[in-house]
Amino acid sequence: LARLVRLARLGKLAHFRKSPRFRSMMKRKDIRLVNLTLGLVWVVHVLACGWYLVAALHGDQLNTWVARRPVDVTGDIFLIDADSAEQWLHSMYYILTVFTTVGFGDMFPVTVAEILYVIIVMAIGAVVHSIIISQVIHLVTSIDKTNEFVEKQAELVEAFADHTEVNDPARDAMRNWIQKAARTWVGHQFDKQAMKDMFTTGVMPRTLLGSLPTALFMGKLVQNSFLRANTRMGAMPPRLAVLIALVGQKSTFETSSIIYQTQDFAFSMFLVLSGTFAYVAFPSKEGGVPYAQPIKVEQRRKNSLDRGKSDFLASSMAWLHAQAGKKKQPHVEDDASSLMNLTHLCPYQLFSTGSHFGEIELFSGSQRKTTARCEVSGTLLALNRQDLKQLCEEFPQFKAKWTFLASRRERSRIKQQLDLTERNDVLSLARRTITRALERYKARGKTASSQGVFGASSEEPARSQPSLPSPQDTNAAAHAAEVAAMRRDMDKMNRKLDSILRALSNHGEVARVVV
């Protein structure tokens, strides 16, 4: 019974086979090559066992291949007298030579059973060998295509570096980045326009198209606030979620990575698939101060002629500044001070799984108004400006709602930035956000319950009930049931928020924070 219980654990493998981790492992070329090799060995082993059984089940084993096969140089010792391991090895050797159509001639069938079995082995071997060889060729050529794509991207970077005369440290950094990043881009290269035509021309069955949104990105896309914002206007068109997933660019960010900063051009908005991100600024008495990365200007020595020209220009500019009464030279920070400033940035608005940010600048056409940073490593789905514009044209009923919500979210962001008057971290901000949400939820519950069962003030005395139910009693009963359901939901929310607060305080991690 204990062994049966242990065998039942193998059922977990079936669950693991459906996981994204298993699928990503099976896409690796080295894993696929190992699987093909093990599959070939298994097929050869099964047929080798059958080849040995042909001799073992024969009536006269001295007339079979095991009695004709010598195993020493003199030819006095035959395979029939050897141990089972050696017999298995010779059988594997013969089947493999048949599979590869080599045929050395040192082993051959004689009896009718041996001839029939070898015919079957050659038929199976022709199919299996062709499949395995074609798969191996596909793997090798795909590796070549990957290297070709990476080399092409590296050539683009090199051409840009030559055109802009980038210095050696920056050139090396760009080379290292493109060598790592380009390999992850290969799997995402496909004809998006052809796929879009497949979704929009009615070729795909409606039932299949309707089931796709809940399967995109493990169901996280349809739960995003950017798509859920329009649920009150009616059912969300399945093509909307599918097209967003089609044009979106998935990117992974590590903790403390800057997504964008103030005064950047707004190229994309971001949907949070995992992790925690935040708007950050420097705290001050007047509120949060946006961060913009300083640009370090490096001065180099030149030859005597260039140095003379630069000294002349420098002295002329210094005289002009002195005559104009220049106040103070701007402070140019080095790398160390810039890194220190990054550590002084404090979050003032959080975005976790299911949230989105960066859309207000796309709708208003302005530069970035704040800096976004990754607080807990996660994944974003970037939606390009042109793609968002095209979605608004194809789904005009959602454009007004998105624009209105973006403006309201921007007002909330400004208010939260003005409240950033002292240093904090992501944990304290998460606790404060959850506490405020809980207080608002409780306030709504108290407002509903304060109206009483009959819609009057709770201070009014209860009236005597008539013997027969009236329409007013029916409405009151329905209202009482609604209030009771609201109280149950509030209690459930309280327990959930308490568990999140305990997880934040015990583990020191940012759980899923609903902003």
C-alpha positions as CSV (number, residue, x, y, z in Angstrom):
1,L,0.0,0.0,0.0
2,A,2.9,2.4,0.8
3,R,4.4,1.7,-2.6
4,L,1.0,2.5,-4.3
5,V,1.0,5.8,-2.4
6,R,4.4,6.6,-3.7
7,L,3.4,5.7,-7.2
8,A,0.4,8.1,-6.8
9,R,3.0,10.9,-6.5
10,L,3.8,10.4,-10.2
11,G,0.5,12.1,-10.9
12,K,2.2,15.4,-10.0
13,L,4.2,14.9,-13.2
14,A,1.1,15.3,-15.3
15,H,0.4,18.7,-13.5
16,F,4.0,19.7,-14.1
17,R,3.8,18.9,-17.8
18,K,1.1,21.6,-18.1
19,S,3.1,24.3,-16.3
20,P,4.8,27.2,-18.2
21,R,8.1,26.1,-16.7
22,F,7.9,22.7,-18.4
23,R,6.9,24.2,-21.7
24,S,9.8,26.6,-21.6
25,M,12.2,23.8,-20.7
26,M,11.0,21.7,-23.7
27,K,11.7,24.6,-26.0
28,R,15.4,24.6,-25.2
29,K,17.4,23.1,-28.1
30,D,19.7,21.1,-25.9
31,I,16.7,19.5,-24.1
32,R,15.1,18.6,-27.4
33,L,18.3,17.0,-28.7
34,V,18.6,14.9,-25.5
35,N,14.9,13.8,-25.9
36,L,15.5,12.7,-29.5
37,T,18.6,10.8,-28.5
38,L,16.8,9.1,-25.6
39,G,13.9,8.3,-27.9
40,L,16.2,6.6,-30.4
41,V,17.9,4.6,-27.7
42,W,14.6,3.4,-26.4
43,V,13.3,2.3,-29.8
44,V,16.6,0.5,-30.5
45,H,16.4,-1.2,-27.1
46,V,12.9,-2.5,-27.7
47,L,13.7,-3.9,-31.1
48,A,17.0,-5.3,-29.8
49,C,15.1,-7.2,-27.2
50,G,12.8,-8.6,-29.9
51,W,15.9,-9.6,-32.0
52,Y,17.2,-11.6,-29.1
53,L,13.8,-13.2,-28.5
54,V,13.8,-14.5,-32.1
55,A,16.9,-16.6,-31.2
56,A,15.7,-17.4,-27.7
57,L,12.3,-18.8,-28.8
58,H,13.8,-20.8,-31.7
59,G,13.6,-24.6,-31.4
60,D,17.3,-25.1,-32.3
61,Q,19.3,-22.2,-30.8
62,L,22.5,-23.5,-32.4
63,N,21.1,-22.4,-35.8
64,T,20.4,-18.8,-34.7
65,W,22.5,-15.7,-34.9
66,V,23.7,-15.9,-31.2
67,A,25.3,-19.3,-32.0
68,R,26.9,-17.9,-35.2
69,R,28.3,-14.7,-33.6
70,P,31.9,-15.1,-32.4
71,V,33.0,-12.9,-29.5
72,D,36.8,-13.5,-29.6
73,V,39.6,-13.1,-32.1
74,T,40.2,-16.8,-32.6
75,G,36.5,-17.5,-33.2
76,D,36.4,-20.3,-30.6
77,I,33.9,-18.6,-28.2
78,F,30.4,-17.6,-29.5
79,L,27.8,-15.2,-28.2
80,I,25.5,-18.0,-27.1
81,D,28.0,-18.8,-24.2
82,A,28.4,-15.1,-23.2
83,D,26.4,-13.4,-20.4
84,S,23.1,-11.5,-21.0
85,A,24.7,-8.1,-20.9
86,E,27.1,-8.9,-23.7
87,Q,24.2,-10.5,-25.7
88,W,22.2,-7.3,-25.2
89,L,25.1,-5.2,-26.4
90,H,25.5,-7.2,-29.6
91,S,21.8,-7.1,-30.3
92,M,21.8,-3.3,-29.9
93,Y,24.7,-3.0,-32.2
94,Y,23.0,-5.0,-35.0
95,I,19.7,-3.1,-34.7
96,L,21.5,0.2,-34.8
97,T,23.4,-0.8,-38.0
98,V,20.0,-1.7,-39.6
99,F,18.6,1.6,-38.5
100,T,21.4,3.6,-40.0
101,T,21.5,1.4,-43.2
102,V,25.2,0.7,-42.6
103,G,25.1,-3.1,-42.8
104,F,28.7,-4.3,-42.1
105,G,27.8,-7.9,-42.9
106,D,29.2,-9.4,-39.8
107,M,25.7,-10.3,-38.6
108,F,22.9,-11.4,-40.9
109,P,19.6,-13.3,-40.7
110,V,19.4,-17.0,-41.8
111,T,16.2,-18.5,-40.4
112,V,12.8,-17.6,-41.6
113,A,11.9,-15.9,-38.3
114,E,15.1,-13.8,-38.4
115,I,14.4,-12.7,-42.0
116,L,10.8,-11.7,-41.2
117,Y,11.9,-9.8,-38.1
118,V,14.7,-8.0,-39.9
119,I,12.2,-6.9,-42.6
120,I,10.0,-5.4,-39.9
121,V,13.0,-3.7,-38.3
122,M,14.0,-2.2,-41.6
123,A,10.5,-0.8,-42.2
124,I,10.3,0.7,-38.7
125,G,13.9,1.9,-38.9
126,A,13.2,3.8,-42.2
127,V,10.4,5.8,-40.5
128,V,12.0,6.4,-37.1
129,H,15.4,7.2,-38.6
130,S,13.9,9.7,-41.0
131,I,11.9,11.4,-38.3
132,I,14.9,11.7,-35.9
133,I,17.2,12.9,-38.7
134,S,14.7,15.6,-39.8
135,Q,14.3,16.8,-36.3
136,V,18.0,17.0,-35.7
137,I,18.5,18.9,-39.0
138,H,15.7,21.3,-37.9
139,L,17.4,21.9,-34.6
140,V,20.7,22.6,-36.3
141,T,19.2,25.0,-38.8
142,S,17.2,26.7,-36.1
143,I,20.4,27.3,-34.2
144,D,21.9,28.8,-37.3
145,K,18.9,31.0,-37.8
146,T,19.2,32.2,-34.2
147,N,22.9,33.0,-34.6
148,E,22.1,34.7,-37.9
149,F,19.5,36.9,-36.2
150,V,21.8,37.8,-33.3
151,E,24.6,38.7,-35.7
152,K,22.2,40.9,-37.7
153,Q,21.1,42.8,-34.6
154,A,24.8,43.1,-33.5
155,E,25.7,44.5,-36.9
156,L,22.9,47.1,-36.5
157,V,24.4,48.1,-33.1
158,E,27.9,48.3,-34.5
159,A,26.7,50.4,-37.4
160,F,25.0,52.8,-34.9
161,A,28.1,52.9,-32.8
162,D,30.3,53.8,-35.8
163,H,27.8,56.4,-37.0
164,T,27.6,58.1,-33.6
165,E,31.3,57.6,-32.6
166,V,30.4,55.9,-29.4
167,N,33.3,55.4,-26.9
168,D,34.6,52.0,-26.2
169,P,32.9,51.4,-22.8
170,A,29.5,52.2,-24.1
171,R,30.2,50.2,-27.3
172,D,31.1,47.1,-25.2
173,A,28.0,47.5,-23.0
174,M,25.8,47.7,-26.1
175,R,27.5,44.5,-27.5
176,N,26.9,42.6,-24.3
177,W,23.3,43.7,-24.1
178,I,22.4,42.8,-27.7
179,Q,24.1,39.4,-27.4
180,K,21.8,38.5,-24.5
181,A,18.6,40.2,-25.5
182,A,18.5,39.3,-29.2
183,R,18.3,35.6,-28.4
184,T,15.0,36.2,-26.5
185,W,13.6,38.1,-29.5
186,V,13.8,35.2,-31.9
187,G,10.8,33.4,-30.6
188,H,8.6,36.5,-30.9
189,Q,9.4,37.2,-34.5
190,F,6.3,36.4,-36.6
191,D,3.9,38.0,-39.1
192,K,1.7,40.0,-36.8
193,Q,-0.3,41.5,-39.6
194,A,-1.2,38.1,-41.0
195,M,-2.2,37.0,-37.5
196,K,-4.3,40.1,-37.1
197,D,-6.1,39.4,-40.4
198,M,-6.9,35.9,-39.0
199,F,-8.6,37.5,-36.0
200,T,-10.5,40.2,-37.8
201,T,-11.6,38.6,-41.0
202,G,-13.8,36.0,-39.4
203,V,-11.7,33.0,-40.4
204,M,-11.3,31.8,-36.8
205,P,-14.5,30.3,-35.3
206,R,-16.3,32.6,-32.9
207,T,-16.3,30.0,-30.1
208,L,-12.6,29.7,-30.3
209,L,-12.0,33.4,-30.5
210,G,-14.3,33.9,-27.5
211,S,-12.3,31.5,-25.4
212,L,-8.9,33.1,-26.2
213,P,-9.0,36.1,-23.8
214,T,-9.1,34.1,-20.6
215,A,-6.1,32.0,-21.9
216,L,-3.9,35.0,-22.8
217,F,-0.9,35.3,-20.4
218,M,-2.4,32.8,-18.1
219,G,-5.6,34.8,-17.8
220,K,-3.8,37.9,-16.4
221,L,-4.6,40.1,-19.3
222,V,-8.4,40.1,-19.0
223,Q,-8.0,40.9,-15.3
224,N,-6.0,44.0,-16.0
225,S,-7.7,47.3,-15.0
226,F,-7.2,48.8,-18.5
227,L,-9.5,46.2,-20.0
228,R,-11.9,45.9,-17.0
229,A,-12.5,49.7,-17.1
230,N,-15.0,49.1,-19.9
231,T,-17.0,46.2,-18.5
232,R,-19.8,48.5,-17.4
233,M,-20.3,49.5,-21.0
234,G,-21.2,45.9,-21.9
235,A,-19.3,42.7,-22.6
236,M,-15.7,43.2,-23.6
237,P,-15.1,42.2,-27.3
238,P,-12.8,39.2,-27.4
239,R,-10.9,40.8,-30.3
240,L,-9.9,43.7,-28.0
241,A,-7.9,41.5,-25.6
242,V,-6.5,39.4,-28.5
243,L,-5.3,42.4,-30.4
244,I,-3.7,43.9,-27.3
245,A,-1.9,40.6,-26.7
246,L,-0.8,40.5,-30.3
247,V,0.8,44.0,-30.5
248,G,2.0,44.1,-26.9
249,Q,5.7,43.6,-26.1
250,K,6.4,41.5,-23.0
251,S,9.5,42.7,-21.0
252,T,10.9,41.6,-17.6
253,F,12.4,44.1,-15.2
254,E,14.6,43.6,-12.1
255,T,14.1,45.3,-8.8
256,S,15.2,49.0,-8.8
257,S,15.2,49.2,-12.6
258,I,14.0,52.5,-14.0
259,I,11.1,52.0,-16.5
260,Y,11.1,55.6,-17.7
261,Q,11.8,59.0,-16.1
262,T,10.5,62.6,-16.1
263,Q,10.7,64.5,-19.5
264,D,11.1,61.3,-21.5
265,F,9.1,61.0,-24.7
266,A,6.1,58.7,-24.1
267,F,6.5,55.8,-26.4
268,S,4.4,53.2,-24.6
269,M,2.0,52.5,-21.8
270,F,2.4,49.4,-19.6
271,L,0.1,46.6,-18.3
272,V,1.4,44.9,-15.2
273,L,1.4,41.1,-15.6
274,S,3.5,40.3,-12.4
275,G,5.6,42.1,-9.8
276,T,5.2,45.6,-8.3
277,F,6.0,48.9,-9.9
278,A,5.7,52.5,-8.6
279,Y,5.9,56.1,-9.4
280,V,8.9,57.6,-7.5
281,A,10.1,61.0,-6.6
282,F,12.3,62.8,-4.0
283,P,10.3,63.7,-0.8
284,S,10.2,67.4,0.2
285,K,8.1,69.7,2.3
286,E,6.2,70.9,-0.7
287,G,5.6,67.4,-2.0
288,G,7.4,64.9,-4.3
289,V,10.1,66.3,-6.6
290,P,10.4,64.4,-10.0
291,Y,13.7,62.7,-10.9
292,A,15.6,63.3,-14.1
293,Q,18.9,61.4,-14.7
294,P,21.7,63.9,-15.1
295,I,24.0,63.6,-18.1
296,K,27.7,63.6,-17.3
297,V,29.8,65.7,-19.6
298,E,33.4,64.3,-19.9
299,Q,36.2,66.7,-20.9
300,R,39.1,65.3,-22.8
301,R,42.5,66.7,-23.5
302,K,43.3,67.5,-27.1
303,N,46.4,68.6,-29.0
304,S,47.9,72.0,-28.5
305,L,46.0,73.7,-31.2
306,D,42.6,72.4,-30.0
307,R,43.6,73.1,-26.4
308,G,44.4,76.7,-27.4
309,K,41.0,77.1,-29.1
310,S,39.2,75.6,-26.2
311,D,41.0,77.8,-23.7
312,F,40.2,80.8,-25.7
313,L,36.5,79.9,-25.9
314,A,36.4,79.0,-22.2
315,S,38.0,82.4,-21.2
316,S,35.6,84.2,-23.5
317,M,32.6,82.5,-22.1
318,A,33.8,83.1,-18.6
319,W,34.1,86.8,-19.3
320,L,30.7,87.0,-20.8
321,H,29.1,85.1,-17.8
322,A,30.9,87.4,-15.4
323,Q,29.7,90.5,-17.3
324,A,26.1,89.1,-17.3
325,G,26.3,88.4,-13.6
326,K,25.8,84.6,-13.8
327,K,24.5,83.3,-10.6
328,K,25.7,79.7,-10.1
329,Q,27.0,77.0,-12.4
330,P,24.7,73.9,-12.6
331,H,26.0,71.0,-10.6
332,V,27.0,68.1,-12.8
333,E,26.8,64.9,-10.8
334,D,29.1,62.0,-11.3
335,D,28.1,58.3,-11.3
336,A,28.5,57.8,-7.6
337,S,26.2,60.8,-6.7
338,S,23.7,59.8,-9.4
339,L,23.5,56.3,-7.9
340,M,23.1,57.7,-4.4
341,N,20.2,59.9,-5.7
342,L,18.5,56.7,-7.1
343,T,18.5,55.2,-3.6
344,H,16.8,58.4,-2.3
345,L,13.8,58.1,-4.6
346,C,10.7,57.1,-2.7
347,P,7.5,55.5,-4.1
348,Y,4.3,57.3,-3.8
349,Q,1.9,55.2,-6.0
350,L,2.0,51.5,-6.4
351,F,1.0,49.3,-9.4
352,S,0.8,45.5,-8.9
353,T,-0.5,42.6,-10.9
354,G,-3.6,43.7,-12.8
355,S,-2.8,47.4,-12.8
356,H,-1.5,49.7,-15.6
357,F,0.3,53.0,-15.8
358,G,1.9,55.4,-18.3
359,E,-1.2,56.0,-20.4
360,I,-2.0,59.7,-19.6
361,E,1.0,61.0,-21.6
362,L,-0.1,58.9,-24.7
363,F,-3.6,60.5,-24.6
364,S,-2.4,64.0,-23.8
365,G,0.6,63.9,-26.2
366,S,2.9,65.3,-23.5
367,Q,6.3,64.2,-22.1
368,R,6.6,61.9,-19.1
369,K,5.5,63.7,-16.0
370,T,7.0,61.4,-13.4
371,T,9.5,58.5,-13.0
372,A,8.4,54.9,-12.9
373,R,10.5,52.2,-11.2
374,C,10.3,48.5,-10.6
375,E,10.0,47.8,-6.8
376,V,9.6,44.0,-7.0
377,S,10.9,42.2,-10.1
378,G,8.1,41.5,-12.5
379,T,6.8,41.5,-16.1
380,L,5.2,44.3,-18.1
381,L,3.3,44.2,-21.4
382,A,4.2,47.4,-23.3
383,L,1.5,48.9,-25.6
384,N,3.0,51.2,-28.2
385,R,1.7,54.7,-28.9
386,Q,0.7,53.8,-32.5
387,D,-0.9,50.5,-31.5
388,L,-3.0,52.3,-28.8
389,K,-4.0,54.9,-31.4
390,Q,-5.1,52.2,-33.8
391,L,-7.0,50.4,-31.0
392,C,-8.9,53.6,-30.2
393,E,-9.8,53.9,-33.9
394,E,-11.0,50.3,-34.1
395,F,-12.9,50.5,-30.8
396,P,-14.1,54.1,-30.5
397,Q,-16.6,53.3,-27.8
398,F,-13.7,52.7,-25.4
399,K,-11.6,55.7,-26.2
400,A,-13.7,58.2,-24.3
401,K,-13.7,55.9,-21.2
402,W,-10.0,55.4,-21.4
403,T,-9.4,59.1,-21.7
404,F,-11.7,60.0,-18.8
405,L,-10.1,57.4,-16.5
406,A,-6.6,58.5,-17.5
407,S,-7.4,62.1,-16.5
408,R,-8.9,60.9,-13.2
409,R,-5.9,58.7,-12.4
410,E,-3.6,61.6,-13.2
411,R,-5.4,63.8,-10.7
412,S,-5.0,61.1,-8.1
413,R,-1.3,60.8,-9.0
414,I,-0.7,64.5,-8.5
415,K,-2.4,64.4,-5.1
416,Q,-0.3,61.4,-4.0
417,Q,2.8,63.1,-5.2
418,L,2.0,66.2,-3.2
419,D,1.6,64.0,-0.1
420,L,5.2,62.7,-0.5
421,T,6.6,64.9,2.3
422,E,8.8,62.4,4.0
423,R,10.9,59.3,3.2
424,N,9.1,56.0,2.9
425,D,9.6,52.6,1.3
426,V,7.4,50.2,-0.7
427,L,6.4,48.3,2.4
428,S,5.1,51.3,4.4
429,L,3.4,52.6,1.3
430,A,1.7,49.2,0.7
431,R,0.5,49.1,4.3
432,R,-0.8,52.7,4.1
433,T,-2.6,52.0,0.8
434,I,-4.3,48.8,2.2
435,T,-5.3,50.7,5.4
436,R,-6.9,53.5,3.4
437,A,-8.7,51.1,1.2
438,L,-10.1,49.3,4.2
439,E,-11.2,52.5,5.8
440,R,-13.0,53.5,2.6
441,Y,-14.7,50.1,2.4
442,K,-15.8,50.3,6.1
443,A,-17.1,53.8,5.5
444,R,-19.3,52.7,2.7
445,G,-20.6,49.8,4.8
446,K,-21.5,52.1,7.7
447,T,-23.3,54.5,5.3
448,A,-25.4,51.7,4.0
449,S,-26.2,50.3,7.4
450,S,-26.9,53.7,9.0
451,Q,-30.0,54.0,6.8
452,G,-31.7,51.2,8.7
453,V,-33.7,48.3,7.5
454,F,-36.6,50.5,6.3
455,G,-34.4,53.2,4.7
456,A,-34.9,55.6,7.7
457,S,-32.3,56.8,10.2
458,S,-31.1,54.2,12.7
459,E,-32.1,56.6,15.6
460,E,-35.8,56.4,14.7
461,P,-37.8,54.0,16.8
462,A,-38.9,50.8,15.1
463,R,-42.5,50.8,13.9
464,S,-44.9,48.0,14.5
465,Q,-45.2,45.5,11.7
466,P,-48.5,44.9,10.1
467,S,-49.9,41.4,10.1
468,L,-49.9,41.1,6.3
469,P,-46.8,41.8,4.2
470,S,-47.0,45.0,2.1
471,P,-44.9,46.3,-0.8
472,Q,-43.0,48.5,1.6
473,D,-42.2,45.4,3.7
474,T,-41.0,43.5,0.7
475,N,-38.6,46.4,-0.3
476,A,-37.4,46.6,3.3
477,A,-36.7,42.9,3.3
478,A,-34.7,43.1,0.1
479,H,-32.8,46.1,1.4
480,A,-32.0,44.2,4.6
481,A,-30.7,41.3,2.6
482,E,-28.5,43.6,0.6
483,V,-27.1,45.2,3.8
484,A,-26.4,41.8,5.2
485,A,-24.6,40.7,2.0
486,M,-22.6,43.9,2.2
487,R,-21.6,43.2,5.8
488,R,-20.5,39.7,4.9
489,D,-18.4,41.0,2.0
490,M,-16.9,43.6,4.3
491,D,-16.0,40.9,6.9
492,K,-14.4,38.8,4.1
493,M,-12.4,41.8,2.9
494,N,-11.3,42.5,6.5
495,R,-9.9,39.0,6.8
496,K,-8.2,39.2,3.5
497,L,-6.6,42.5,4.2
498,D,-5.5,41.3,7.7
499,S,-3.7,38.4,6.1
500,I,-2.0,40.7,3.6
501,L,-0.8,42.9,6.4
502,R,0.6,39.9,8.3
503,A,2.4,38.7,5.2
504,L,3.9,42.2,4.7
505,S,5.1,42.4,8.3
506,N,6.3,38.8,8.7
507,H,8.0,38.2,5.3
508,G,9.1,41.7,4.4
509,E,7.8,41.3,0.9
510,V,5.2,43.3,-1.1
511,A,2.2,41.0,-1.7
512,R,-0.4,41.9,-4.2
513,V,-1.5,45.4,-3.4
514,V,-4.7,46.6,-4.9
515,V,-4.4,50.3,-5.8
